[in-house]
Amino acid sequence: SDSPIIYANAHTLTPQAGIQEILFDALRATETTSVTFTPTRIRGRKTSFSHIIPTTIYNVETISTRIVEPVDQNQLLNSLLQQLLLGGGTNPLNPLQPNPLLQNQVPVPSTPVTNIVTHTSTYVTTITEESSTIIPITFRGKAITTTLIESSTKVITAT
């Protein structure tokens, strides 16, 4: 469809080697219009006039993308052997005991990473203001009341 998509969140999954699935939580905007009729009086007769009111509906959808990359089987086998031989496995008798082959290595401190993400949205809305005034008019000696209804409609874009 032609409506814009706003991506709110992304999750990356790796179900197996060489395959990445990226799941996006997306907001899809759908613009609609509705017609509202407002009753009024013109020269003492009942009538109505119509307003077209635009609205926007936001739906949450999950959009997925799959990326498939070729996998080098030799590289996977070498990686597995390195993990097993160089300390990827633990001692079954004492799982908390460090691997004696890795005792001379200095631990590398990890640094925390902070990301700031700012989301903004813009929407269109309609503000309708109505005011009525009762005007007494004397016509040929008789008092006639007339109601004037003033309506103003503003369409604004808010952020």
Residue pairs with C-beta under 8 A, 6 or more apart in sequence:
1 28
1 30
3 28
3 29
3 30
3 31
4 28
4 29
5 26
5 27
5 28
5 63
6 26
6 27
6 28
6 29
6 119
6 121
7 24
7 25
7 26
8 24
8 25
8 26
8 27
8 60
8 119
9 24
9 25
10 22
10 23
10 24
10 25
11 22
11 23
12 20
12 21
12 22
12 23
13 20
13 21
13 22
13 23
14 20
14 21
15 21
17 71
17 76
18 68
18 69
18 70
18 71
19 66
19 67
19 68
19 69
20 66
20 67
20 69
21 64
21 65
21 66
21 67
22 64
22 65
22 66
22 67
23 62
23 63
23 64
24 62
24 63
24 64
24 65
25 60
25 61
25 62
26 60
26 61
26 62
26 63
27 58
27 59
27 60
27 61
28 58
28 59
28 61
29 56
29 57
29 58
30 56
30 57
30 58
30 59
31 54
31 55
31 56
31 57
31 124
32 54
32 55
32 56
32 57
33 52
33 53
33 54
33 55
34 52
34 53
34 55
35 50
35 51
35 52
35 53
36 50
36 51
36 53
37 48
37 49
37 50
37 51
38 48
38 49
38 50
38 51
38 130
38 151
39 46
39 47
39 48
40 46
40 47
40 48
40 49
40 149
41 47
41 147
41 149
43 146
44 144
44 146
49 151
51 126
51 128
51 153
53 126
54 124
54 126
54 155
56 123
56 124
82 88
83 89
86 99
86 101
86 102
87 99
87 101
87 102
90 97
90 99
91 97
91 99
120 159
121 159
122 157
122 158
122 159
123 157
123 158
124 155
124 156
124 157
124 158
125 155
125 156
125 158
126 153
126 154
126 155
126 156
127 153
127 154
127 156
128 151
128 152
128 153
128 154
129 151
129 152
129 153
129 154
130 149
130 150
130 151
130 152
131 149
131 150
132 147
132 148
132 149
132 150
133 147
133 148
133 150
134 145
134 146
134 147
134 148
135 145
135 146
135 147
135 148
136 143
136 144
136 145
136 146
137 143
137 144
137 145
137 146
138 144
